[in-house]
Amino acid sequence: MPQLTWQKSSFSGDESGNCLYLAATPDGTVRLRESDTPHEIVTTTRARLAHLIRAVKSGETAAS
């Protein structure tokens, strides 16, 4: 796997220590990791991540 360039989410606070990082890959997927467990990486597509963000912003729940 190529070296990833991780970017901290703009919604992650500087003081909390709990940060979400994202990295785009050459194959078009997106990787996510949390600062507390950087070795655990979630892989998704841009479309699915965008859908999750829209759902969270609109207040949808898992049962919706």
N, C-alpha and C positions, 0 to 999 in steps of 0.2 A: 504494500500500500504506500502511495506517495506521502511525503510529509504534508500534513494538513496545516493550514493557517487558521487558527482559532480566533474568533472575535467574541468579545464579551457582549452580551445583550445590553442594550441601552437601558433596560428596565432593571438591571442588576445594580443594587446600591454599592457604593464604595466601602461602606463601613460594616455591612452585615457579614461579609465573608461567604455568603451563599450566592454564587453567581452561576448563571447559565451561559454556556459557550456554544457557538455554532460554527460549523466549517462546511463550505461547499466543496464537493469532490469533482474531479474531472468527468466522472460518469453521470453527473447531474443529480446525484443524491445529496442529501443534507445530513450531517452528523451533529448530534447534540450530546452534551455532557454537562454534568453539574460539578462545581468546584469541590464539593465534599467527596465525590466518588469519580475522579477523572478517568479511571480505567473502565468504567461502565459507559459505553457509548451506544446511543440509539441512532439507527439509520432510518431515514424516511425520504419521501420525495418532496419537492417544493410544493406540489399541489396539496398533498396531505397535510403538510405543515401549515399552509395557508388556510386550509379548511379548519384545522384545530384552532388557530388563532382567531378566526372569525367566530367560531362557536364559543370560545371563551369570552370574547368581547361582547357577544350577544347574550351571554348568560345561559346558554344551553347546558343541559346536564347529560350525563351518559345515557339516561333513559329516554332522551328526546329523540 
